[in-house]
């Protein structure tokens, strides 16, 4: 079972329906951009104490699964 299914939420009225972390206003995209900018897990957790290590892993897993589905559909 995928960890992200219990962590990633999508609500039409929140952040334009983007996938968010546990109903917060922090999106999967936000987490990916922070990581891409060079922030470590520890940096993110320090700046956003409401997040957990599992949240960051779930965001990565969700993005990977979404990418996989895109490639399979192509």
BELPEKA-V653304 format. One record per backbone hydrogen bond with DSSP energy under -1.0 kcal/mol. CO is the residue of the C=O (numbers start at 0). NH is the residue of the N-H. E is the energy in kcal/mol with one decimal. If there is no record, write none. Layout:
co->[CO & CO]
nh->[NH & NH]
e->[E & E]
This chain:
co->[2 & 3 & 3 & 6 & 8 & 10 & 13 & 14 & 18 & 19 & 20 & 25 & 26 & 27 & 28 & 29 & 30 & 31 & 32 & 33 & 34 & 39 & 40 & 41 & 42 & 43 & 47 & 51 & 52 & 53 & 54 & 55 & 56 & 57 & 58 & 59 & 60 & 61 & 62 & 63 & 64 & 65 & 66 & 67 & 68 & 69]
nh->[5 & 6 & 7 & 21 & 19 & 13 & 16 & 17 & 27 & 8 & 23 & 20 & 30 & 31 & 32 & 33 & 34 & 35 & 36 & 38 & 37 & 43 & 44 & 45 & 46 & 47 & 50 & 55 & 56 & 57 & 58 & 59 & 60 & 61 & 62 & 63 & 64 & 65 & 66 & 67 & 68 & 69 & 70 & 71 & 72 & 73]
e->[-1.6 & -1.4 & -3.1 & -3.4 & -3.4 & -1.9 & -1.8 & -1.6 & -2.5 & -2.6 & -2.7 & -2.7 & -1.9 & -2.6 & -2.7 & -2.4 & -2.3 & -2.6 & -1.8 & -2.1 & -1.5 & -2.3 & -2.7 & -2.0 & -2.4 & -2.6 & -2.4 & -1.6 & -2.3 & -2.7 & -2.1 & -2.0 & -2.7 & -2.9 & -2.3 & -2.4 & -2.5 & -2.4 & -2.3 & -2.4 & -2.3 & -1.9 & -2.3 & -2.3 & -2.0 & -1.1]
